[in-house]
């Protein structure tokens, strides 16, 4: 089971896929990427994978520890994302070698189906009520939407009113039949976040995501004192050390590690267990491709405090390719009443359409996130 070679595929809309092949012919897939920095992560993957040739693909924990601890500079979005994709691919190989899904090797399933949510409204949310109704008619039971576009450090209350009106319009059409999560996306600074959270409280949200940037970790406990809506964050945190203060700080109810950013399946399983000890739920971040989602689903099925899974089907970023386009068997992610049934196939339980991947890699992508500015010309958070 020695690692023989690896290949990287930068494919539309904004993804990076990794294929690792062993000398005995086993193949594993991973998705190591930072949105907008795919080429940078690819360079880090090459540096790491070059050191793994000839190593046993089954020694996942020792490989993770070696990649992390033998680097003097460690962690951060680029290095952690590179490790994440490698870790995913190795678990895919190991599951195929032993003939079982990854969740079986991590203790076995704790649920038979997994609830998912979908995105509506785009980066600058506008008319969302009809879109929410369409998703409800498609069988979804939960949606997520951005709260606002740009909001200044201290801004006009009309922006708060507009955000509240959008949420209210969904409640008017669907009542409490549809769960609603609102993503502040770290765009909103503490003072305005406090106001907006308080105004949204009567609408019984499933959670508010990233009310402020995660580096302002001391603000979460303060915001918690002003609002009872569950607070979620964590997509921009990496490894268990990056989650330690958030988990113990008393201001977060749901953590959202990204299995393509935070250290892969191995690390997020540990992060989830840390959160469970503090009575905190897990809802993995995943606006990415099918390999990243497959890794998340494997974790969710063996993690008791996993509550719901983000997925990118139809998300506004997916221009030119969508979630299922790179799979030979798309039925694996068929949603029934807003949930995925338990996966059964070995490894990550997906079949990658390699011919499609190679064809689209010839097109590639250079996706970059937009740059926003306030009316006065200063840079705004996107």
HELIX and SHEET records of a PDB file:
HELIX    1   1 UNK A   38  UNK A   50  1                                  13    
HELIX    2   2 UNK A   60  UNK A   69  1                                  10    
HELIX    3   3 UNK A   76  UNK A   98  1                                  23    
HELIX    4   4 UNK A  102  UNK A  105  1                                   4    
HELIX    5   5 UNK A  129  UNK A  137  1                                   9    
HELIX    6   6 UNK A  157  UNK A  174  1                                  18    
HELIX    7   7 UNK A  190  UNK A  200  1                                  11    
HELIX    8   8 UNK A  201  UNK A  203  5                                   3    
HELIX    9   9 UNK A  218  UNK A  226  1                                   9    
HELIX   10  10 UNK A  239  UNK A  248  1                                  10    
HELIX   11  11 UNK A  264  UNK A  277  1                                  14    
HELIX   12  12 UNK A  290  UNK A  301  1                                  12    
HELIX   13  13 UNK A  330  UNK A  333  5                                   4    
HELIX   14  14 UNK A  354  UNK A  363  1                                  10    
SHEET    1   A 3 UNK A   3  UNK A  11  0                                        
SHEET    2   A 3 UNK A  15  UNK A  22 -1                                        
SHEET    3   A 3 UNK A  27  UNK A  30 -1                                        
SHEET    1   B 8 UNK A 281  UNK A 282  0                                        
SHEET    2   B 8 UNK A 254  UNK A 255  1                                        
SHEET    3   B 8 UNK A 231  UNK A 233  1                                        
SHEET    4   B 8 UNK A 207  UNK A 209  1                                        
SHEET    5   B 8 UNK A 179  UNK A 183  1                                        
SHEET    6   B 8 UNK A 142  UNK A 146  1                                        
SHEET    7   B 8 UNK A 113  UNK A 120  1                                        
SHEET    8   B 8 UNK A 309  UNK A 310  1                                        
SHEET    1   C 9 UNK A 281  UNK A 282  0                                        
SHEET    2   C 9 UNK A 254  UNK A 255  1                                        
SHEET    3   C 9 UNK A 231  UNK A 233  1                                        
SHEET    4   C 9 UNK A 207  UNK A 209  1                                        
SHEET    5   C 9 UNK A 179  UNK A 183  1                                        
SHEET    6   C 9 UNK A 142  UNK A 146  1                                        
SHEET    7   C 9 UNK A 113  UNK A 120  1                                        
SHEET    8   C 9 UNK A 339  UNK A 341 -1                                        
SHEET    9   C 9 UNK A 335  UNK A 336 -1                                        
SHEET    1   D 2 UNK A 372  UNK A 373  0                                        
SHEET    2   D 2 UNK A 379  UNK A 380 -1                                        
END                                                                             
